Amino acid sequence: MAFRSFILPFLCSLTAANAVTVYNQLPLGSQSTATDSASLASYTGSAAYNPTVLNPPPIPNPAPGTQFAINLMPTADLVPGISIEAPSSFFGLSIEMSVATQVLGLNGSFINVPFLNLMSLIIERAGEVQVRVGGNTQDYATLVGSTVDGKAIEKQSIDPNNPTATPTIIFTEELLYMLSNISSLANVKWFLGVPFNDTQNIHLEIVESGERILGDTLLGFQVGNEPDLYAQHQHRPSTYAPSDYTTEFGQWRDAWQNDANIPVKNNMIGPSLSLANWALEDVWNTGFLTDYQTQLSALSVEKYPADNCAALYAGLGTPVVPQDVYAEYLTHYSGVNIVKPMLNSTMIAQQQGKPFIMFETNSASCGGFAGVSNSFGIALWALDYGLQMVFSNFTHALVHVGGQNVYYNPFTPPPTNQSTFHQWSVGPIFYPLMIMPEILGKSNTSQVVDLWPNSGSDQTPGYAIYENNQLARVALFNYMTDPTGAMAYTANISMGGGETGQQQTVPASVKVKYLLADSVSQLWNITWANQTLGGQFEADGRLIGEEQIETVQCDTTANVCPIRVPAPGFALVMMTDDSASGSEPTGTMTFATTALTKTANTATIDQSVLETSNGHSGKDRIIGGSTSKGSSGAGKAAGITPSVTVLVAMLAGAGMFMKVFSR
């Protein structure tokens, strides 16, 4: 690729590209994270930074019990209705194509370091992250040789007849090179969306270039995005039906098969319904599965439990009041009811030998709800919903990421004009992405069962996780908020014994990790095992604080392990030493900036001190360092990709990773 003018001075200064760190990096800029409900009426900023704090729902009347027993079978083969085996990398990400350069980086030579660090947090637990780049904007995206201003992505016009104001975009291969270079740094694998707007001129350029550039990091291509909404959004005639989608899918299949520049012929993904206007069975009944059995690599769906579209677009009804719907998320029934219409299809997917993927989901479409989608309560909801999908035999679920104009983002880079003094903001829903692989373990053999404990209370759900057929972990939730502590509960876990006919087998002690906040309404500074990704504009993608894992003594005579779960909170109970070690992350590879940024009016540190701190020079620091700021753990980088410089970050606030790669 051509060198960009803004990086030429930097590149010319390099004498040994794989041993140079430029230390004048983006400043830390610690910010206050306090929220003030009284000032909300005056807030006019981006949705991603909305400070709205809602009132927690009241304690149910009658209140759930605060002492109850959970009796578990020691092995999965004794548990009726248990799930199929689930991968550790169950949770992934869906990134709206139009904002990819905001989230991932500017191009193949300028990659966002906080994104790499956040991916590393997941990868050290799950082994990999699966990321889809697509969404509404994929259907009207065109691959071009170049753009006028040299950007990887450019937004074009918005069709005035489109009720969701989805922009047409053009993009260059630079976007794909950026994905490839990310994968050379971190084990990220990709799904791409194919434009599906023009049946007369089928465009497969993204397939041709994607296969050539991404290679084995490419998982597959989504063909059609929420086709059941095409007529409603005026992208197809009002008579558009499931049979029409199946026919059009066949047109793309035929073009695919006849394209000599596409080497892989069996990685198409569909139908990706939103379930707003069609059921999945409506598509299955058209012969979709039999017609395209050979070409399909996975079956897909996209589902949000609600939408905020009326607040954004005229003519769509009365806007939802977030406080009115908050309690609908803080219940076990939410996840159960979301997946219910798809249970038949997960069974069909197994019969077809295909993965069944939730290709896009989050708290509410059209950006989510202020105070709901960005609260601690939604972290509990997402974990519960995710485990319900695992229990219901989904293979993966991809949590959607939008731009500055949405409430639900797992993470958001600062606005461009604030990038020299603000860092990233990590939302509550990111924590489930990091925690789920700890729940499932690293073996990819985990099976999950919904326990419905505490007389089936929807406020205190729980799941048992079996790994390699053995009881490994228990996941316990408390959706209630009670500052007095009265609604904290104790779950008395036992194994075997009683009427089970199995030997009593509780261990002498168990390890417990907690996901905590003071209230379900809390927006920032959530902790997982005492570690946090901080507050608004405070994250560089590395955990802050010392990890704390509690040890709970069990009564082996009574066959009971008493586990306390605060209100609100989530507890992961590791029933054996093996399950505890199988949940723990390995040493994380972290990334430091090699981009020179502004130094005027910014925080500084003595250069000589910085360059020799920790007893390492820039070229030596690749072997040391912990994932967490303030932690003394001695994590090591897993290795170095020869084509890039990988540096362990010493300071928070790393802004961009910049390196030119050979094509």
Phi, psi and omega in degrees: 000158178289144177291138177279141186298327184285348178253357182300314179302323180291314184295324181293339182275351184277131175251336176218094192301331184265016180217026185237131170239128173269119191273345180283074187258175183305132185289166186287313175055054179299136185236153173292145181242011182295142174247152185222105183299330184293338184264005188294329183299335182266359183286125180231012184278192181293148181301326183299340183243016181298127185270012183305128175241120182271170174275133176299145175301150179292159175297133180301152177232112005285153181283150175296160177293153179248004172221120179205160183260146171231111182255121189243145172285146184285338183227152184293328183294347178264001186254112178289144175076011181290157185287170167287172181292141184243145177283150176298329181273037184304310180276133172225199184233148170241119183249123178303128188302323185291341180250011184303321182283345172283321187272313188274318184153175183284323184192189182295346181255357186219091187251137182291117180297316178303324177297315178300317180294319178295320176296323180296325177299323178283316185297322180294343179258323187254344183093327179202167171233133175260127185232130175257132173249112184176224182105197182305325185284348182291328185293336180241035179256135182236128176280125181236165180290326180198163175246161185301316183263006177082004181285155178288329180225138173228134174276137179253214184286161174248126179296119181296342178273354182275113185293343179258008175052040179284125182281151167280136180233152168242149180214160179247174177298346178304325176300316182290323175296324177297316177299316180298317181290327173299316181293335176285343179261325183217151186281070177257133178241155198235140161253142177238150178262136181263135176299135188230030188262340189235100182284345179275329180230088185286126183256115179242019182300323180293330178289312180300310182288323179298315178298318183290321187270321186270335176057228186281002172273359178267124183267325182167178185236129175277126182247099184095129180240110181053057183298339177289352176257357185302313181294317180298325180268009176064031174266348177215166177300159182296341181271003184302129188229169178306323180295328177292318178298315180299319178297314181294321176304322178294326176297317177293321178302314182295317178297321178300310183296330184267001182267111182291345180271003177247104185283331183258125187251000188232040179233037174276147183229135178191176004267353175057044178290154172271349183067017179282322186236338177235155168266156178302323179299332177298325178281316180303324184289351178274357184091011183306315185291320180283323182295325188238022180307318184287326185272338183281129173262340180198157172257146188220158177211158176227126186214129170245143182286344182202178175216154177247026187294327182296334178284343185252329188232137181292150173083011183249019176101195182273130179300145178285139173269114186307319181300327183291335184252358186303315183297337180292339177270336187264056180204145178297334182295337181301302180298320180300315183286330178297315186277344186306315181292352184252359184298319178298322182287329175294326176291318178298319179300319177297318179296327179276352182071031182243144169297150175241114191245130166281100193281340178201128177203162173184192188289323178198139178289171186059038168097351181083189183240136177298132178082346177256299187292343181244028182248164177301325179303325181286336173294316176298315180301314184295321177295316179296313178299317179297314179294328176294324175293318177300312179301329182268009172075030163288153180265319178213161173217130185249118182274129190280144177237127177246205183261208181288346188262020178233156181268341196263008188298138168296328178203150182219125173290157179292157173306148185306321183283001177241007190289347179270350180225356175241147174259193182281163175242123180258120183278163182304328185287350174290325185303318175301327178297327180276328185276325184307314178296334174289326177294317186275338182081177189262357190278345186062025177242008188291140174236144190234142174228137176280123188272333187046057183283180175057050180058032177075025179296134179282351181269346185227055182292162178205154179225149170252139182240124179251135181232129186053040177075354183257143174301122185245314187213159174231133180250124185235135183241151169222107183279349186278149174247121180214099181299339180284342183086358184293332182263007165297140182240163174241119175263121181265100186272131175231159179234122180066202180071183177057228182270006183285337185078006180251156179294143174293127189222023179295143178285173178292331179203162177227157176261144182225133172243143184240139167258120192223152168203165182288333184208155174296340182276351183297139184262326190226171175058039171290148180238140170242113185052042177076003178254148184221160172258013167085199184254192180298132180062027185241000190257137168247009177096005178244143179292146179250134174105168178274133176293136177234118177245124183274147174251125180248126178283136179256157175260099184290335178289315179276352180062049184220135168243109182277119183244119179269134178237115182295166177245102005267168176171170176225137179236132172252115183259122181258113193279345179221165176297322179296319180290330176291314179291329179288343178267337187289138177293150172279176178300135186267136169278123177246167191229139178245157181287147167237024179255132177280124181240184186298145176242344180287137177058033179228162179294142182228166176218146182306125186300317183294325177293315182297317186289340182242005182294154182065007180074015182235146166273172180303320185288340183266345192285355181296343186263356187238179169102151178257162173299326194252134171293134181086000180259147179260008180297146185255064178287145178245148173295140183289336180165177183235126173287127187303330187277357185225162172264121179248123184233135176285127184290131177263331181242150170288164174089015177299130188265304184220149171257127186230123180199138177270129181253150175286145178266000000 
